[in-house]
Amino acid sequence: MSVRRLLVLVMSLLAFGCQSAVTRPGVPAAPKVPPEAAEKIERLGCRNADVKAFVCRQLGEMGEKAFPAIPYLVKLLGDRSSTIWGFDFAGTEVEQTCPGWEAAEALVKIGSQAVQPLIEAL
């Protein structure tokens, strides 16, 4: 991760604040959450699209250990809030994504545990 991206995420978090996804209405209660996933799941409630997309990516990197985040990731699938991560030296965007796309990628990386919750969400 570039220093610039990290700085943007930290500044966004400080500027917009985050509401815990665990306490958000309409989000199901999570099973026992491993400590390494608990903080990330809480940040999924943030209003900032950059933060949500970044956290989804982190959860995806955790793989199967992120299984408690499945209900929260499923809820984010429809979030198409555009976010741009990074710029090259000419100022051209390098990567454009959204929390919904990153949530989908994370669910794929979590694996077969995500299949039944996805079916139920249909």
DOTILO-751630 format. One line per 2 residues: number of its first residue (from 1); their letters; for each residue x, z, y of N, C-alpha, C, CB. Coordinates in Angstrom, 3 decimals. Atoms other than C-alpha are relative to their C-alpha. Glycine has a CB too. Layout:
% DOTILO-751630
NUM	A	X,Z,Y,X,Z,Y,X,Z,Y,X,Z,Y; ...
This chain:
% DOTILO-751630
1	MS	0.850,0.000,-1.168,0.000,0.000,0.000,0.892,0.000,1.226,-0.966,1.215,0.001; -0.805,0.070,-1.207,1.307,-0.868,3.404,-0.260,1.225,0.872,-0.299,-1.295,0.778
3	VR	0.129,-1.127,-0.918,1.872,1.781,6.021,-1.148,-0.265,0.966,1.324,0.241,0.775; 1.062,0.357,-0.944,-0.481,-0.077,8.344,-1.379,0.277,-0.611,0.117,-1.488,0.409
5	RL	1.279,-0.221,0.668,-3.347,0.027,5.805,-0.290,1.486,-0.123,-0.006,-0.656,-1.383; 0.177,-1.440,0.142,-2.814,3.715,5.158,-0.354,0.630,1.342,1.269,0.645,-0.574
7	LV	0.275,-0.518,-1.331,-2.768,4.425,8.889,-1.426,-0.316,0.440,0.992,-0.571,0.999; 1.363,0.389,-0.358,-6.016,2.494,9.421,-1.004,0.859,-0.754,-0.239,-1.495,-0.298
9	LV	0.922,-0.806,0.788,-7.706,4.409,6.603,-0.055,1.438,0.499,0.401,-0.026,-1.465; -0.039,-1.375,-0.491,-6.574,7.798,7.893,-0.698,0.098,1.346,1.450,0.496,0.114
11	MS	0.631,-0.021,-1.316,-7.637,6.963,11.440,-1.512,-0.189,-0.124,0.602,-1.091,0.902; 1.431,0.217,0.203,-11.019,5.693,10.210,-0.663,1.259,-0.515,-0.240,-1.156,-0.971
13	LL	0.545,-1.233,0.561,-11.563,8.837,8.214,-0.151,1.062,1.079,0.895,0.518,-1.130; 0.063,-0.984,-1.076,-10.773,11.008,11.215,-1.057,-0.364,1.045,1.364,0.131,0.666
15	AF	0.921,0.438,-1.045,-12.883,8.918,13.595,-1.460,0.089,-0.433,0.323,-1.418,0.407; 1.385,0.087,0.436,-16.010,8.547,11.484,-0.450,1.160,-0.870,-0.205,-1.264,-0.737
17	GC	0.362,-1.116,0.872,-15.894,11.548,9.184,-0.639,-0.494,-1.270,-0.938,0.957,0.712; 0.602,0.368,1.274,-17.313,11.577,5.693,-1.009,1.043,-0.410,1.067,-0.168,-1.083
19	QS	0.994,-0.881,0.591,-20.373,13.026,4.089,0.245,-0.054,-1.494,-1.482,-0.422,0.377; -0.251,-0.054,1.427,-19.926,14.133,0.529,-1.024,-0.819,-0.767,-0.008,1.436,-0.484
21	AV	0.904,0.764,0.851,-21.376,11.689,-1.992,-0.726,0.922,-0.956,0.762,-1.076,-0.776; 0.595,-0.941,0.934,-22.088,14.677,-4.186,-1.281,0.595,0.573,0.993,1.107,-0.343
23	TR	1.166,-0.618,-0.620,-24.617,16.026,-1.677,-0.944,-1.021,0.617,0.438,0.982,1.052; 0.844,1.030,-0.587,-26.103,12.705,-0.587,-1.308,-0.127,-0.755,0.725,-1.336,0.020
25	PG	1.273,0.195,0.683,-29.799,12.245,-1.322,0.003,-1.311,-0.772,-1.159,0.024,1.001; 0.109,1.219,0.792,-30.531,9.702,-4.042,1.187,-0.268,-0.899,-0.189,-1.154,0.895
27	VP	-1.162,0.184,0.861,-27.169,10.096,-5.758,-0.093,1.032,-1.115,1.347,0.140,0.803; 0.149,-0.931,1.118,-27.394,11.594,-9.246,1.164,0.979,-0.099,-0.131,-0.767,-1.297
29	AA	-1.047,-1.003,0.195,-25.457,14.733,-10.123,1.023,-0.520,-1.003,-0.603,1.348,-0.484; -1.082,0.474,0.874,-22.110,14.045,-11.756,0.216,0.976,-1.152,1.313,-0.180,0.801
31	PK	-0.394,-0.892,1.077,-21.008,15.389,-15.128,1.250,0.772,0.427,0.255,-0.792,-1.315; -1.224,-0.730,-0.349,-17.979,17.689,-15.233,1.034,-0.989,0.519,0.559,0.788,-1.228
33	VP	-0.888,0.943,-0.676,-15.583,16.042,-12.853,1.434,0.491,-0.054,-0.436,-0.209,1.456; -1.412,-0.369,-0.021,-11.830,16.070,-13.422,0.471,0.132,1.451,0.857,-1.049,-0.765
35	PE	-0.450,-0.226,-1.381,-10.017,17.378,-10.322,0.536,-1.256,0.682,1.068,1.060,0.015; -0.579,1.196,-0.623,-8.221,14.058,-9.768,-1.078,-0.984,0.456,0.950,-0.693,-0.977
37	AA	1.086,0.900,-0.404,-11.590,12.285,-9.458,-0.943,0.646,1.019,-0.793,-0.436,-1.224; 0.979,-0.705,-0.844,-13.564,14.954,-7.559,0.114,-0.375,1.474,0.172,1.498,-0.150
39	EK	-0.183,0.312,-1.424,-12.068,14.290,-4.126,-0.379,-1.450,0.293,1.458,0.261,0.427; 0.321,1.416,-0.208,-12.409,10.541,-4.539,-1.514,-0.224,-0.012,0.672,-0.868,-1.083
41	IE	1.447,0.142,0.074,-16.068,10.850,-5.530,-0.637,0.495,1.298,-0.564,0.774,-1.214; 0.535,-0.503,-1.267,-16.744,12.949,-2.430,0.176,-1.018,1.117,0.680,1.315,0.382
43	RL	-0.269,0.961,-1.078,-15.191,10.270,-0.211,-0.859,-1.261,-0.100,1.464,-0.388,-0.012; 0.885,1.156,0.110,-17.594,7.641,-1.557,-1.202,0.123,0.929,-0.472,-0.167,-1.438
45	GC	1.095,-0.212,-0.937,-20.153,9.171,0.812,0.363,-0.308,1.435,-0.474,1.403,-0.092; -0.457,0.297,-1.350,-18.108,8.183,3.842,-0.762,-1.203,0.562,1.520,-0.267,0.012
47	RN	0.705,1.117,-0.637,-19.849,5.875,6.324,0.911,-1.196,0.241,-0.605,0.449,1.315; -0.961,1.054,-0.299,-16.680,3.835,6.819,0.228,-0.889,-1.223,1.329,0.606,0.475
49	AD	-0.130,0.948,1.114,-16.567,0.700,4.628,1.435,-0.079,-0.521,-0.467,-1.388,0.435; -1.401,0.054,0.436,-12.753,0.667,4.571,0.315,1.152,-0.950,0.947,0.042,1.217
51	VK	-0.265,-1.185,0.819,-12.627,4.180,3.150,-0.693,-0.136,-1.349,-0.471,1.285,0.721; 0.731,0.143,1.262,-15.318,3.504,0.548,0.658,-1.036,-0.914,-1.458,-0.396,0.273
53	AF	-0.625,1.044,0.809,-13.654,0.282,-0.616,1.334,0.481,-0.569,0.208,-1.274,0.836; -1.298,-0.498,0.443,-10.244,1.944,-0.804,-0.162,1.028,-1.123,0.765,0.619,1.181
55	VC	0.234,-1.021,1.020,-11.616,4.889,-2.811,-0.483,-0.646,-1.300,-1.028,1.039,0.500; 0.436,0.720,1.202,-13.390,2.514,-5.204,1.203,-0.596,-0.726,-1.009,-1.114,0.367
57	RQ	-1.197,0.585,0.608,-10.069,0.786,-5.771,0.828,1.086,-0.694,0.854,-0.729,1.069; -0.738,-1.107,0.617,-8.373,4.133,-6.438,-0.661,0.454,-1.293,0.106,1.178,0.971
59	LG	0.712,-0.399,1.214,-11.070,5.083,-8.941,0.208,-1.026,-1.108,-1.500,0.175,0.286; -0.262,1.039,0.990,-10.593,1.752,-10.688,1.379,0.142,-0.609,-0.146,-1.370,0.623
61	EM	-1.366,-0.194,0.508,-6.868,2.459,-10.987,0.081,1.181,-0.966,0.973,0.217,1.166; 0.028,-1.139,0.918,-7.752,5.716,-12.768,-0.518,-0.400,-1.382,-0.866,1.117,0.577
63	GE	0.524,0.468,1.276,-9.492,3.725,-15.502,-1.059,0.934,-0.566,1.123,-0.156,-0.991; 1.014,-0.802,0.695,-11.490,5.710,-18.067,-0.115,1.423,0.535,0.312,0.050,-1.471
65	KA	0.055,-1.362,-0.549,-10.607,9.016,-16.369,-0.993,0.104,1.158,1.391,0.438,0.470; 0.925,-0.002,-1.133,-12.925,8.000,-13.522,-1.460,-0.103,-0.445,0.331,-1.147,0.942
67	FP	1.366,0.161,0.497,-16.040,7.956,-15.752,-1.044,0.829,0.754,-0.042,0.363,-1.448; 1.038,-0.729,-0.748,-17.806,10.721,-13.717,-0.449,-0.723,1.272,0.509,1.379,0.364
69	AI	0.339,0.726,-1.226,-17.806,8.327,-10.747,-0.969,-1.147,-0.252,1.256,-0.534,0.649; 0.838,1.154,0.326,-19.923,5.738,-12.580,-1.316,-0.014,0.782,-0.294,-0.016,-1.488
71	PY	1.270,0.080,-0.735,-23.295,6.733,-11.020,0.182,-0.307,1.490,-0.758,1.302,-0.152; -0.265,0.234,-1.424,-21.780,6.680,-7.535,0.431,-1.445,0.236,1.083,0.971,0.517
73	LV	-0.442,1.387,-0.115,-20.093,3.328,-8.095,-1.174,-0.956,-0.176,1.091,-0.305,-1.035; 1.185,0.842,0.199,-23.347,1.837,-9.400,-0.825,-0.044,1.282,-0.861,0.527,-1.180
75	KL	0.759,-0.049,-1.258,-25.076,2.974,-6.188,0.645,-0.855,1.093,-0.122,1.447,0.482; -0.710,0.768,-1.033,-22.406,1.180,-4.128,0.008,-1.504,-0.251,1.418,0.485,0.104
77	LG	-0.086,1.424,0.334,-22.786,-2.190,-5.866,-0.645,-0.908,1.044,-0.646,-0.244,-1.335; 0.665,0.823,-1.004,-25.130,-3.470,-3.163,0.590,0.101,1.394,-1.423,0.365,0.061
79	DR	-0.599,-0.196,-1.322,-22.889,-2.383,-0.272,0.923,-1.171,0.328,0.780,1.340,0.060; -0.776,1.186,-0.383,-21.649,-5.604,1.306,0.628,0.146,1.384,-0.887,-1.238,-0.030
81	SS	-0.651,-0.241,-1.289,-20.173,-3.975,4.420,1.404,-0.583,-0.057,0.039,1.528,0.344; -1.274,0.707,0.037,-17.241,-6.272,5.124,1.140,0.876,0.499,-0.079,-1.270,0.828
83	TI	-1.205,-0.713,-0.421,-13.793,-4.790,5.375,1.195,-0.910,-0.209,0.174,1.338,-0.783; -1.210,0.819,0.090,-10.436,-6.447,5.960,1.187,0.933,-0.121,0.152,-0.945,1.239
85	WG	-1.184,-0.816,0.216,-7.255,-4.943,4.615,1.248,-0.807,0.286,0.033,0.545,-1.427; -1.314,0.551,-0.275,-3.997,-5.939,6.212,-0.003,-1.332,0.722,0.728,-0.146,-1.255
87	FD	-0.214,1.234,-0.721,-2.696,-8.760,8.325,1.429,-0.450,-0.227,-0.299,0.171,1.504; -1.365,0.484,0.102,0.314,-11.007,7.995,0.625,-0.012,1.395,0.042,-1.414,-0.646
89	FA	-0.715,-0.039,-1.277,2.866,-11.467,10.772,-0.654,-0.868,1.071,1.429,-0.441,-0.201; 0.679,0.865,-0.963,0.737,-14.192,12.396,-1.351,0.579,0.420,-0.191,-1.396,-0.590
91	GT	1.272,-0.630,-0.342,-2.256,-11.856,12.590,-1.166,-0.513,-0.825,-0.293,-0.208,1.447; 1.039,0.534,0.871,-4.188,-13.664,9.850,-0.356,1.033,-1.056,0.456,-1.321,-0.660
93	EV	0.409,-0.975,1.003,-6.265,-11.518,7.507,0.568,-0.352,-1.369,-1.524,0.086,-0.068; -0.600,0.197,1.303,-4.735,-11.054,4.093,-1.056,0.162,-1.101,1.161,0.988,-0.209
95	EQ	0.981,-0.262,1.045,-7.605,-9.639,2.072,-1.311,0.457,0.626,0.527,1.057,-0.993; 1.316,-0.435,-0.448,-11.316,-9.384,2.753,-0.772,0.438,-1.233,-0.759,-1.137,0.782
97	TC	0.731,-0.553,1.124,-13.449,-7.255,0.485,-1.177,0.814,0.529,0.925,0.870,-0.893; 1.095,-0.886,-0.396,-16.391,-4.850,0.538,-0.121,1.100,-1.046,-1.351,-0.788,0.151
99	PG	0.130,-1.084,0.966,-17.277,-1.539,-1.131,-0.704,-0.432,-1.289,-0.752,1.147,0.626; 0.713,0.459,1.192,-19.690,-3.304,-3.509,0.899,-0.741,-0.968,-1.148,-0.887,0.394
101	WE	-0.927,0.754,0.842,-17.020,-5.672,-4.783,1.008,0.943,-0.658,0.734,-1.078,0.829; -0.988,-0.944,0.542,-14.480,-2.870,-5.203,-0.645,0.930,-1.030,0.636,0.830,1.140
103	AA	0.712,-0.828,0.981,-17.117,-0.739,-6.997,-0.159,-0.763,-1.313,-1.388,0.428,0.547; 0.140,0.821,1.206,-17.753,-3.606,-9.422,1.331,-0.087,-0.753,-0.500,-1.416,0.366
105	EA	-1.332,0.057,0.630,-14.017,-3.968,-10.065,0.335,1.328,-0.684,1.085,-0.343,1.055; -0.283,-1.320,0.575,-13.737,-0.212,-10.665,-0.793,0.208,-1.284,-0.328,1.114,1.010
107	LV	0.822,-0.153,1.198,-16.614,-0.259,-13.156,0.566,-0.799,-1.172,-1.434,-0.438,0.285; -0.635,0.802,1.049,-14.890,-3.041,-15.091,1.209,0.736,-0.559,0.419,-1.385,0.543
109	KI	-1.214,-0.697,0.446,-11.665,-1.019,-15.224,-0.317,1.308,-0.720,0.908,0.281,1.189; 0.397,-1.221,0.710,-13.508,2.133,-16.325,-0.357,-0.351,-1.439,-1.203,0.698,0.709
111	GS	0.226,0.480,1.353,-14.697,0.150,-19.311,-1.405,0.192,-0.530,0.931,0.661,-0.902; 1.284,0.007,0.695,-17.479,0.456,-21.856,-0.919,1.154,0.388,0.234,0.034,-1.471
113	QA	0.837,-1.131,-0.425,-18.672,3.823,-20.522,-0.940,-0.386,1.137,0.878,1.173,0.434; 0.808,0.425,-1.145,-20.101,1.951,-17.533,-1.144,-0.921,-0.399,0.873,-0.696,1.016
115	VQ	0.991,0.994,0.402,-22.256,-0.456,-19.567,-1.423,0.555,0.050,0.308,-0.504,-1.399; 1.360,-0.548,0.049,-25.300,1.779,-20.212,-0.531,0.353,1.395,-0.029,1.241,-0.891
117	PL	0.517,-0.260,-1.363,-25.564,3.059,-16.597,-0.312,-1.288,0.771,1.014,0.828,0.791; 0.279,1.265,-0.672,-25.390,-0.549,-15.400,-1.300,-0.612,-0.517,1.166,-0.981,-0.196
119	IE	1.241,0.510,0.580,-28.153,-1.601,-17.795,-1.194,0.763,0.564,0.030,0.109,-1.539; 1.088,-0.821,-0.525,-30.299,1.316,-16.619,-0.268,-0.285,1.464,0.315,1.466,-0.184
121	AL	0.160,0.287,-1.425,-29.716,0.322,-12.993,-0.759,-1.306,0.227,1.364,-0.065,0.683; 0.723,1.270,-0.144,-31.234,-3.114,-13.634,-1.436,0.238,0.011,0.337,-0.966,-1.087
